[in-house]
Amino acid sequence: MRFLLLFIFLNGVLCSAEQPVQITISIDTNRPTRSFDPRKAFGAGIDGHEQGDCLRMLSRENVEQMLGAGLGPVSVRLRTELAVEAWHWNPRGSWSDPCHSQGYWTSEAKPDPAHPILLSYGYKLPRRGNTLDEANDDGYSRLDDGDPKTFWKSNPYLCKQFTGEPDSRHPQWVVIDFGKPVPLNAIRIQWAQPYATRFQVEYATKGRTYYGGHPWNVWHSFAHGVVSESKGGDQFLKLAEHPVKARYLRIWMTESSGTAMPGANDPRDHLGYAIRELSMGAADNYSFDDHVIHTPGKGQTITYASSTDPWHRADDRDPKVEQPGFDLFQRCGITRGLPMMLSLPVLYDTPENAVGLAAYAMRSAMPVNRLELGEEPDGQRIDPKDFGALYAQASRGVRKVFPRAVMGGPSFVTLDVEPGDDQTYRFDKRWWIRDFLRELRRRNQADDFRFISFEWYPFDDVDGKESNQIPKASGMLSRTMRLMSSFHLPLVIGEYNYSVFPCRQEVDLSGALLNAEISAQFLCGGGDSLYYYGYEPNKLDGSSGSWGNQLMLLEKEGERKGKGNKGITSVATFRALRLMNQDWLDGRGGKHQVLPVRIRDDRKGMISAFAVRRPDGDLSLLVINKDAKAPAVLSVKGSGCEFRTVTTYSSAQYAWHPDGANGHPSLNLSPASTKIPADQPLTIPPWSLSVLR
């Protein structure tokens, strides 16, 4: 009797008190809707890490384990773009001001076998205007850091000398977010060089405040907020007689003085706008109540800037982060020899540095099939027309050195399509894409944008109940893909996982289920390619009281300084990816035909099913049961649907033991394979992945 009960538990059948749910799956085996090759379309992203981690993470022993997941091509992620940093993708290169090791950096574009690029680094920008960033978030704005010697400066590549059109077409701005409405009618601007000779000061209370002059303008002018002949210096303005209450204040700059700091000899020093310090508040005839908190750190009043000058110095190198070098990718074997998607910097670098990277890839015969320009411009609150102007300069140069390059991007933080909080980067991106594409078309460079890339982390609420969240995920992705198809461009997911935040779900069965569904749904639903994020062995991290991380191989903290792969444990997502690549798909690659599937189930979103005809002729069906309690009894209909085996991954094979930074799997078995009895219904356990062949 004990043996029988154990057998039932391990196979995941009837392990719940809930009654089984009858499910009918119909497969049309005669009319495939599309095809894909997983060796080209189903890969993983690799990013920057803490100092000293990249060589260890990509050691030969670790890479061997990583490849065991069966993933194909690699996407190079661009952490520096998130961190408001310039990227020395080759540590060898040149400064525009070599005597002082400062200015505008261009990495050496000629491969040198004697100096392979194994590691690369980011450099913090000392003229930064954003308080927050999307990486380590350990920088701050120079607009309100309390130091009159520092200053923010806009990107000179958005000026006439580089865009070929009046500066007024790309107004530059700074936005101050007080967090709540405060009384405002006066401002003090301590200008640096160059300063704005023509600008206006505006206020807003709510809405999409970070994206320039879009049609849904939420900004209001002060009675005396327009200045047409500014002389710079330390400028105090009484904007109105009586204060208005507003959360946001913006300085909108349209004409520059063209002046530069003493001793400046680079033409770019004369371009754009620069501000040392901002103070804003309420003023009467006797006093000025400044509501800005001036401090060099996260305690300052939050500011955002339209752009940032990529000027920096040798000692601005970020001491916390390194990125894998391009020769390391080749040497460690992680690419499998398959073409990569390579990221090029746009927002915080010079176009020359981006073009040099494309040239390096071309000259070194690096296998690259896509160039992804930029990363997360929506998270940086970049206006689409400004991004279009920077993109156009970089892509125009890339076309000269890499004529056959397939360029695209811009790797959105996410592609939300439901109404959301317009005060963040989570909003329907279609208007942003339209404005960006309109800018490229106006420059006759529409052909330089050949695919739309985005990241997919559907859930910010890591404390939410995954049994409620995961059934919603399929509808979210379907809606996004349907709406984005209106642009008639291939869709690429540059990275994906449960959440942008580390959480337990990412190391538990819930992460395995969601990552499997995202992969299958995107590939079968018309997506061009996608890249799982969490490829490298990594440690647990804490977020909102939950410990986890975007990873498939868990590295024990005590083993992180050692060598080899001691202490590395696979978690549920690794097993799920392996199940998909070895059982559902043919790991050798080749043309997989997608077959239409219809599911008869009265519940909403609890069952997903994806059918393919593999190159070896096998019919393969992936079934995901997202009901946390009820098994599903399957009835599969369709010509030739005579499945003989089922391989299942469920709570019978995996369980996570939460223990903070010491969390680990308490049960960690491979998926279980069994033969399917002829003419008998098949029961799929709750909260599981199953592949029928």
Summary of the structure (lengths in Angstrom):
residues: 693
radius of gyration: 27.1
end to end distance: 31.0
largest distance: 91.6
contacts: 2445
relative contact order: 0.16
helix: 24%
strand: 32%
